[in-house]
Each structure stands twice: as structure tokens, then as C-alpha cells.
Amino acid sequence: MTIWDELKRHQEAVKDRAILSLFAQDRAAEFSARIASDGGEMLLDFSKTNIDADAMALLLSLAGGAGVEARRDAMFAGAKINETEGRAVLHTALRNLSGCVMVDGQDVMPALRATHARMQEFARDVRAGRFTGQGGAITDVVNIGIGGSDLGPVMATLALAPYHDGPAVHYVSNVDGAHIHDVLKGLDPETTLVIIASKTFTTIETMTNAETARRWMAEKVTDPAAQFAAVSTAADKTAAFGIAPSRVFGFEDWVGGRYSMWGPIGLAVMLAVGPEEFDAFLAGGADMDAHFRSAPLAQNLPVLLALVGIWHAQVCGYATRAVLPYDQRLLRLPAYLQQLEMESNGKRVAMDGSDLTIDSGPVVWGEPGTNGQHAFYQLIHQGTRVVPCEFLLAATGHEPDLAHQHRLLIANCLAQSEALLRGRSLDTALQMMAAKGLTGPEQDRQARHRVFPGNRPSTTLAYPRLTPFVLGQIIALYEHRVFVEGVILGINSYDQWGVELGKELALALQPVLEGQADGAGKDGSTRMLVEYMRGR
Ligand code: F6P
């Protein structure tokens, strides 16, 4: 019998057990883990799940058997663990800038340090008004990028709003002209800096928006290219676009797009918060790396978070996972994690090309609390499907004069995980209805609508405050969680072939829409939709 079989058998045996009953023994300390660092203490509480000591022992042997530690060490050492693209996976080097990491017999760190120093210098020049646009100091930065060249920087810029003392930063990602139109509409081209952020510098959305931005700037600025910077692995293409090498910040193909915000792709964030705060963000990521590399699996936060994920998605079969930050500034964390987790672990074959015999990663979704409470929590509490919830919560906010609001936020977050755990029985609901004067069948009918099954699992990641350092810890925690889940599933978390087919078909459809090609070979539905679009 495999460990998967044992896990499934165990889950079958305990699936009707009330999680609340597990608290008859004090389990909070056992089923939680902490890491202490310069940023204070971070606490991962996974005690409100149905994982017991037996399940945890099995999950840990799953991780051990999958070779998580060896694979982790290989990743940090620069081995080519992205086997389908023949690449190393070294985003961790972007935040651990000292030391030496060899790829193809060459130490890659001097080049990383040099680029980091150039980014810092450029950011300082822009922020101090030494680098100017035609109309003077830069007031606005527009980052044009999509996917990994957008979601991380957008998420971090919002998260670090209290530290934002540089120019206003705007993001354009969608090829929908509405996006760039609405962003550029309020800006002065003479004091705007445009960053084209694209690992490949071929992504159709980004290159189309870049051309639009250049035309917009050329209407008022004599030398528009002088107000463009580029972030890419493709120096030849940035040069062809006309951007001077001094404003091109390169990186290597061993940094995956969705893992790239630690390096040049984070330039817009560095411009917003300054090099020092950006370095604090890197230090937080490096701190989580050090923990991930050294803590025993049973106390290792990324490993534990991954094992909880595996338990819920692959063992219990819950198809989705909700990420619920009770931290308004983590508004875009769920969207960021959607790419990180679903592009990394949404695969159907194992590393060797064989079909997966277990489910791949779950659907990840979410919204900040308390907003979500007034929208979709109804389903989470009373729907027929179980949605494991992952709460994130800071002990303190950045607004001391609004501390009472922060306490209310905390109370709501803790109340939700408690409500999910406890639920409300039919007996209690009947008593509530009786207190309202209802009797007989009506009392029963009304009571049934007010029953909460409870027994719904959640985890809570608690941290002192959302500082740059803590944000770095959180993002690195999730990156390593994805890595561990990927190793356990036996997949390659670092390619994304699943995004290619749609891109190819879109390219082929463009001439059809423009009437330069017919829709021969297209299905009837696509032909009908093309006809509809062309007729208007
Ligand atoms: O289409 C998916 C993807 O390749 C992502 O993996 C990537 O983050 C995004 O497109 C953008 O790619 P690029 O940075 O090369 O423009």
C-alpha cells in the first residue's frame, strides 16, 4: 500500500469526525508552527483542520519519500530542476545576493549584484529628480507587463502603500485598450516614465500596450524613448525597441515569470518605496529561505502549509482553496497566488510525462475580509461543498489612531474561523426559533435554514504587521509551499505549457477577424462568434 493509499484510508476513517472534538486535547501548540526573525514572530495555525498526529506522520513521510529536501537543496544550488525547459530555478538568488551560485560552471551572483546596484541607482535618480522627463521630475511611472510581469509588482505596491513615498505607480496589463486608455488619460507624458516589463519581450499584450504608450508619449515628448525603461531577459529585443542599455535591467531565463518580482521586474515597486524598503522585502524573502532550508520538515512553515494543502486538495478532494487576507492592502494577493499556484501546479502529467494519478493543484481564489463576508461566505458556511479557507491576519495595522478598527478586523477574522469550526446545531437553531415564538413545523423549517454544519477547515497565518520584510516572508512562504506541493505531486512547477495553445489560436484568429483569412477549419461556434463580431 502506498502512502497515498494509507492517507486516503485514514481520511475515510476520520472524515465524519468533528474537528472541534480534536480540541478536547490541547492541539493548538502541536498543530501550529512559528518563526521568529527580525520582523517579529510569524505563526501558522493549522489546528482547525482534521489533520491529526497519524495524518501528519503520513504527510511528513509523503514529503520525505518524495525527496523534498534533496530537491530543495538542488534548487538552491542551481541544478536544472525545470526539466522540461532545461533550466535552473533560481529566483531565490535574487533575494540572497551574497555568496556564489553556479549555473553551467559560472557564478551567476556578480551579475545579479551588478543589476541590483544599477536598479538602486536608477531608482534613487528618479526619486530624487535627477532623472527627469521632458517636463521635469518624474511624477508617474507606468509599468506595462502581464502575468508575472504585473501581478507581483501590483500586489506589492498595494501591500506597501504606507511606505510609498516615490512617484505614483500605475500598472497596465490587459490588451483591452480600455486599460491603457484609462491609465494614461490622467497622466502628463512629459513627466511620466514607462517601464516595459516582459521576460520574453514578445508577449503580445505587453508589446501592443508598449507601442500605444510610445505613440501617446510621442505626441508631446520629442524623445519618447528617453522616458522608457525595460526589464527583460531579451537585450536584443529591448535594443530593437529603442531603449538605451543604461535603462535596461536584465535577468536570466532561470527566473520564472511568476517568481520574478524579487529582481528587475520589481523595479516599479523599488521606485515606489525606495531601494531600502525594497531591500527589506528581499531580506524577508531571504529569511524565509533560510528557514525553509534549515528547519526540520515537521516545523517548516512552507512544508507544513504544503502538507495542509495536499491533505485538503488531494486527500480530502476539496477542489478549491480560498485565500482570505484580513488585510485590505493584500487586496491583490489572491490574484497573485492564482498565477503562482495555478500556473505552477495546474498540470496533468508528471515530470516523466506519465499521466498524474492524483489531482493536481486546486483552484485558488479569494478576496480580503471583511468584504468577502458580505459576498461569498454564505457558500463557505452553508454551501454543500467544503472550501478550505486560508486566513491571513496582522496583529497590528499601520494606523495607530484607527486601532479600534483593527481590533474589529481581528475579531471578524477569528470569528470566521471559529464559526467554520463550530457551526451551529439544529438544537440551537430550534431554541433560537422558539425564542422568537415559533412552534411546530414552522419552527423546524425556519431552524433548518439557520443550521451551520461547521467542521469546515481553515488555517490562519498571523504576522506582526504588514511591513516590507513580512511581505517578503509571506511571498517566499507561498513560493516554497508551491514548490513542496509540486515535488510531492511529482510535477514540474516551473513550466507553463498550458498557456500556449490559446496564444497560438489568438494569433491565427486575428486575420480572420480582420477579414484577411476565412474561418476554414474552425468549429461552427467559433465561426458564428467571428461573424457576430465582424458584423458590428
Ligand atoms: O502566458 C503566461 C506567461 O508566460 C506567464 O508565465 C508570464 O508571467 C506572462 O506570460 C508574461 O510573460 P512575459 O514576462 O514574457 O511578458
Boltz pocket constraint, residues with backbone or C-beta under 6 A from the ligand:
constraints:
  - pocket:
      binder: B
      contacts: [[A, 146], [A, 147], [A, 148], [A, 149], [A, 197], [A, 198], [A, 199], [A, 200], [A, 201], [A, 202], [A, 203], [A, 206], [A, 257], [A, 258], [A, 343], [A, 496], [A, 499]]
      max_distance: 6.0
